[in-house]
Amino acid sequence: MIGQNAVALSRHFPISRELRLLDKLLCRQWCELPLALKKGPIRQKLSRLVAKLVGLPFSVRVAALVHPAATDWHYSFIAEAKRTLLEERDVKAEAMLRGLEAIWSSLTSDQSSDSCFAIGTPFRIKSTGWAQRCLLEQPRDLTYDKTFQAVSQNDSEFIHDLVRASNLIEVTWPAAWEEIRRTVRYVVPFRSQGRDSFTRGRTLGAVYLSWRRGDPLWLAEMLVHEARHNRLNLLQRRTRLYRNDDELRYWSPWRQTNRPFMGILHGVYAFTGVARFHGLLIVKGHPITPLGIRRIMEESDRVVSMLRLLNRHGQWTTSGQKALEELREEAVELLDCRDHLIQHICPGYTSRSSREAALAAVT
């Protein structure tokens, strides 16, 4: 039966090691930032601010590492630095300084006016102004949606559902909950008829959750799903997993359109986690739900099919091979979970032949 404490990528890439390596990288980047600036007074002020940030305790620096504003700021700085080199012009030092000062203020006080702390969870709830901006930054053909509705960070019903969803994950899958607790900083809720939850690679530490009032199981599934995307984005900041390009050449059963290699990898990782979560709910004695049956049965076939694609077309690095190995092991456990569900619903039925064929595809 499916392992309750195993989380894919945890054996070869423990989250604590990832955070420490990225913390070291972040400190080095912050220390070197003044070298990229040319205006003396701005450079001196930024140097002092960076020194304060680097001098913070490790746990606070880790909070900075997964703070979505900090990661977004780093992306902006890199882009600005590239443009500066190409166009031979000054970095916009004043704007960069204001951005970094805002991050410093958030890290030291963590009392931003557009967020509140959800008692009973490790998350802060961010107002949906940010979610709406990020939603509109996505490709228009995928996310343009007139049904988008804001959810206040003080909405007591949402917070109640989030607490119930958090407790459900913690009790059902402790190892996954520990990773969520350590890497997800902000939850940004919204409501939409045409858009499910999402995560942005440039805002690590934030997940954007679609909310169905009074349905904590759905919210728990979305949290598991988006936290997996967040974890993989975190890993990809630390190491290169593959050398494939970004061409839209692989058919995705989840998006029903061609996706880049990265999109297939993210789909396999996220939906394997979702299906395992529903499998563990059954193991823990929770009632079998139509949503759980659908996730386990559908995602088992999709994951196996897409793992075959990753095997065939992936130009894997050494780190990528290790990640793929752990995904295969998790897929095997997912197939065991599917068999358990089938036998539970239809006693005496065996899917041994189909399981063996699926195993051959992922091992």
C-alpha positions in Angstrom: 0.0 0.0 0.0 1.0 3.5 -0.6 3.6 5.0 1.7 2.2 7.6 4.1 5.4 9.4 4.8 7.1 9.3 1.4 7.2 12.5 -0.7 8.7 12.5 -4.2 12.0 14.3 -4.5 12.5 14.1 -0.7 15.2 11.3 -0.8 17.6 12.9 -3.3 16.6 16.5 -2.7 15.7 17.0 1.0 13.9 20.3 1.5 16.3 21.4 4.3 19.3 21.1 2.0 17.6 22.9 -0.8 16.8 25.8 1.5 20.3 26.0 2.9 21.9 26.0 -0.6 19.5 28.6 -1.9 20.0 30.7 1.3 23.8 30.6 0.6 23.1 31.6 -3.0 20.7 34.4 -2.0 23.2 35.9 0.5 25.9 35.9 -2.1 23.6 37.6 -4.6 22.6 40.2 -2.1 26.2 40.9 -1.1 27.1 41.4 -4.8 24.1 43.6 -5.7 25.9 47.0 -4.8 28.6 46.1 -7.4 25.9 46.4 -10.2 25.0 50.0 -9.2 26.8 53.1 -10.2 25.2 55.9 -8.2 27.3 56.4 -5.0 24.7 57.4 -2.4 22.2 54.8 -3.6 24.9 52.2 -3.6 25.9 53.0 0.0 22.3 52.9 1.3 21.6 49.6 -0.5 24.9 48.1 0.9 23.8 48.9 4.4 20.3 47.4 3.8 21.8 44.3 2.3 24.1 43.9 5.2 21.1 43.9 7.6 19.4 41.3 5.5 22.4 39.0 5.3 23.0 39.3 9.0 19.5 38.0 9.9 19.2 34.5 11.5 19.0 31.6 9.0 15.3 31.0 9.7 14.5 34.6 8.8 16.6 34.4 5.7 14.7 31.3 4.7 11.5 33.2 5.1 13.0 35.8 2.8 13.9 33.1 0.3 10.3 31.8 0.0 8.8 35.3 0.3 7.0 35.9 -3.0 7.9 39.5 -3.1 11.6 38.7 -2.7 11.7 36.1 -5.5 9.7 38.4 -7.8 12.2 41.2 -7.0 15.1 39.0 -7.9 13.5 38.2 -11.3 13.1 41.9 -11.9 16.6 42.7 -10.9 18.1 40.0 -13.2 16.0 41.3 -16.1 17.0 44.9 -15.4 20.7 43.9 -15.1 20.6 42.2 -18.5 19.0 45.2 -20.2 21.6 47.4 -18.6 24.4 45.4 -20.0 22.9 45.2 -23.5 21.9 48.9 -23.6 24.9 50.3 -21.6 22.7 52.4 -19.3 22.4 52.8 -15.6 20.4 50.4 -13.4 17.2 52.0 -12.0 18.8 52.1 -8.6 16.1 54.1 -6.8 13.3 51.8 -7.9 15.3 48.7 -6.9 16.1 50.3 -3.5 12.4 51.0 -2.8 11.5 47.4 -3.7 14.1 46.0 -1.4 13.2 48.3 1.4 9.5 47.1 1.1 10.7 43.5 1.4 12.8 44.4 4.4 9.8 46.0 6.0 7.6 43.0 5.3 10.2 40.6 6.7 10.7 42.5 9.9 7.1 43.3 10.7 5.1 40.8 8.5 2.0 43.0 9.1 1.3 44.2 5.6 -2.0 46.0 5.2 -3.3 43.6 2.5 -2.8 40.4 4.4 -3.8 38.7 7.6 -2.6 35.6 9.5 -4.9 32.6 9.4 -5.0 31.2 12.9 -4.6 27.4 12.8 -2.4 27.5 9.7 1.2 28.6 8.9 -0.1 30.9 6.1 -0.8 34.5 5.7 -3.9 35.3 3.5 -3.1 37.9 0.9 -5.7 40.2 -0.6 -6.9 39.3 -4.1 -5.6 42.5 -5.7 -2.3 40.6 -6.1 -4.1 37.5 -7.3 -5.9 39.5 -9.9 -2.7 41.1 -11.2 -1.0 37.7 -11.4 -4.0 36.2 -13.1 -4.0 38.8 -15.8 -0.2 38.3 -16.3 -0.9 34.7 -17.4 -1.5 33.9 -21.1 -4.8 35.5 -22.0 -6.2 32.5 -23.9 -5.8 30.4 -20.7 -6.8 32.7 -17.9 -8.9 35.6 -19.2 -12.1 35.2 -17.2 -14.9 37.7 -16.5 -16.2 35.5 -13.7 -13.2 36.3 -11.5 -14.2 37.4 -8.0 -12.2 38.8 -5.2 -12.1 37.0 -1.8 -11.2 39.2 1.1 -8.3 38.1 3.3 -10.7 38.6 6.3 -13.4 36.3 4.9 -14.1 34.1 8.0 -15.7 31.3 5.9 -12.7 31.0 3.7 -10.3 30.9 6.7 -12.5 28.3 8.3 -12.3 26.1 5.1 -8.6 26.7 4.9 -8.1 25.5 8.5 -10.1 22.4 7.9 -8.2 21.7 4.6 -4.9 22.2 6.4 -5.9 19.8 9.2 -7.0 17.2 6.7 -3.6 17.3 4.9 -1.7 17.3 8.2 -3.5 14.2 9.5 -3.6 12.3 6.2 -0.1 13.0 4.8 2.2 14.4 7.5 5.4 14.5 5.3 3.6 16.5 2.6 2.2 18.8 5.2 5.7 19.5 6.6 6.9 20.5 3.2 3.9 22.7 2.6 4.4 24.3 6.1 8.0 25.1 5.3 7.7 26.4 1.8 4.3 28.0 1.3 4.2 31.5 2.9 1.1 33.1 1.3 -2.3 31.8 0.2 -4.1 34.0 -2.2 -7.8 33.1 -2.6 -10.1 33.9 -5.5 -13.3 32.5 -7.1 -13.7 31.8 -10.7 -15.9 29.6 -13.0 -13.2 29.3 -15.6 -9.9 29.1 -13.7 -8.6 26.7 -11.2 -5.7 27.4 -8.8 -2.2 28.3 -10.1 1.4 29.0 -9.0 3.9 31.3 -10.6 7.5 30.3 -10.9 8.7 33.9 -10.1 6.7 34.1 -6.9 8.0 31.2 -4.8 6.2 30.9 -1.5 2.8 31.9 -2.8 -0.1 29.7 -4.1 -3.3 31.0 -5.7 -6.3 28.9 -4.7 -9.7 28.8 -6.2 -12.3 28.6 -3.4 -15.5 26.6 -3.4 -17.4 27.7 -0.3 -17.9 24.9 2.2 -15.7 22.4 0.4 -12.4 21.9 2.4 -11.6 18.7 0.5 -11.4 20.6 -2.8 -9.3 23.3 -1.1 -7.0 20.6 0.4 -6.5 19.1 -3.1 -5.7 22.5 -4.6 -3.2 23.2 -1.8 -1.4 19.9 -2.3 -1.4 20.5 -6.1 0.0 24.0 -6.0 2.5 23.3 -3.2 3.9 20.5 -5.5 4.4 23.0 -8.3 6.0 25.4 -5.8 8.4 22.7 -4.6 9.4 21.8 -8.1 10.0 25.5 -8.9 12.1 25.7 -5.8 14.2 22.7 -6.9 14.6 24.1 -10.4 16.0 27.3 -9.0 18.7 25.2 -7.3 19.7 22.8 -10.0 19.1 22.0 -13.7 17.1 18.8 -14.2 17.0 18.6 -18.1 18.3 20.2 -21.2 15.1 20.1 -23.3 14.0 23.3 -25.0 10.8 25.2 -24.4 9.1 24.3 -27.6 5.3 23.4 -27.4 5.8 19.9 -28.8 4.3 17.5 -26.2 0.6 16.8 -25.9 -0.7 17.3 -22.4 -3.7 15.2 -21.2 -4.3 17.9 -18.5 -4.3 21.0 -20.7 -5.5 19.2 -23.8 -2.9 21.1 -25.9 0.8 21.0 -26.7 3.0 21.9 -23.8 6.8 22.3 -23.3 8.8 19.6 -21.6 8.7 21.5 -18.3 4.9 21.6 -18.4 4.7 17.8 -18.7 7.1 17.3 -15.8 5.1 19.7 -13.6 1.9 17.9 -14.6 3.3 14.5 -13.6 4.6 15.8 -10.3 1.6 17.8 -9.3 -1.1 15.3 -10.2 0.8 12.3 -8.8 0.7 14.1 -5.5 -3.0 14.8 -5.8 -3.9 11.2 -6.6 -1.7 10.0 -3.7 -3.4 12.4 -1.3 -6.8 10.9 -2.2 -5.4 7.4 -1.9 -4.2 8.1 1.6 -7.6 9.5 2.5 -9.0 6.0 1.8 -6.3 4.3 3.8 -7.1 6.6 6.7 -10.7 5.5 6.6 -12.3 8.6 5.0 -15.4 8.0 2.9 -14.7 7.3 -0.7 -15.8 10.3 -2.8 -16.5 10.7 -6.5 -13.7 13.2 -6.7 -11.3 10.7 -5.1 -12.3 7.9 -7.5 -11.9 10.2 -10.4 -8.5 11.5 -9.4 -7.0 8.1 -8.6 -8.3 6.3 -11.7 -7.7 9.1 -14.2 -4.4 10.4 -12.9 -2.9 6.8 -12.7 -3.3 6.4 -16.5 -2.2 9.9 -17.3 0.9 9.8 -15.0 2.0 6.5 -16.5 1.5 7.8 -20.1 3.4 11.0 -19.4 6.2 9.2 -17.5 6.7 7.1 -20.7 7.0 10.4 -22.6 9.5 11.8 -20.0 11.6 8.6 -20.3 11.6 8.7 -24.1 12.2 12.4 -24.7 14.0 13.7 -21.6 17.5 15.0 -22.0 18.2 14.5 -18.3 21.0 15.8 -16.2 22.4 13.7 -13.3 20.1 15.5 -10.9 17.2 15.1 -13.3 17.8 11.3 -13.4 17.5 11.2 -9.6 14.3 13.2 -9.7 12.8 10.9 -12.4 13.7 7.9 -10.3 11.7 9.2 -7.4 8.8 10.0 -9.6 8.8 6.4 -10.9 8.7 5.1 -7.4 5.8 7.3 -6.5 4.0 6.2 -9.7 4.4 2.6 -8.7 2.8 3.4 -5.3 0.0 5.2 -7.0 -0.7 2.1 -9.1 -0.9 0.0 -5.9 -3.3 2.6 -4.6 -5.5 2.2 -7.7 -5.6 -1.6 -7.3 -6.6 -1.1 -3.6 -9.4 1.2 -4.7 -10.7 -1.2 -7.4 -10.6 -4.2 -5.0 -12.4 -2.1 -2.4 -15.2 -1.1 -4.8 -15.3 -4.5 -6.6 -14.2 -7.3 -4.3 -12.6 -10.1 -6.2 -11.7 -8.0 -9.2 -8.0 -7.9 -10.1 -6.3 -5.6 -12.5 -2.9 -7.4 -12.3 -2.4 -7.5 -16.1 -3.0 -3.8 -16.6 -0.9 -3.0 -13.5 2.1 -5.1 -14.8 1.9 -3.3 -18.2 1.8 0.0 -16.5 4.8 -0.9 -14.3 6.8 -1.9 -17.3 6.2 1.6 -18.7 7.6 3.4 -15.6 10.4 1.1 -14.5 
